[in-house]
Amino acid sequence: METFVLKDDFIKLGQLMKAANMVSNGSDAKFCIQDGLVKVNGEVTLQRGKKIVAGDVVEYRNMSVKVE
């Protein structure tokens, strides 16, 4: 599991996926999220703009990122 250090109070899910190299661009993140392929804290989320805060874990395919 990789870690991602927040610079602010939160980051949006789509932005995190791009910043953590889970996807190559924002449109890829959009479609992955819309298709129900992304989990936040073990639950599928369909919100690209979901606020991700410290302690959250984002999973996509075989990648996991813990936000600190």
HELIX and SHEET records of a PDB file:
HELIX    1   1 LEU A   13  ALA A   19  1                                   7    
HELIX    2   2 GLY A   26  GLN A   34  1                                   9    
SHEET    1   A 5 GLU A   2  PHE A   4  0                                        
SHEET    2   A 5 MET A  63  VAL A  67  1                                        
SHEET    3   A 5 VAL A  57  TYR A  60 -1                                        
SHEET    4   A 5 VAL A  38  VAL A  40 -1                                        
SHEET    5   A 5 GLU A  43  VAL A  44 -1                                        
SHEET    1   B 2 ILE A  11  LYS A  12  0                                        
SHEET    2   B 2 LYS A  51  ILE A  52 -1                                        
END                                                                             
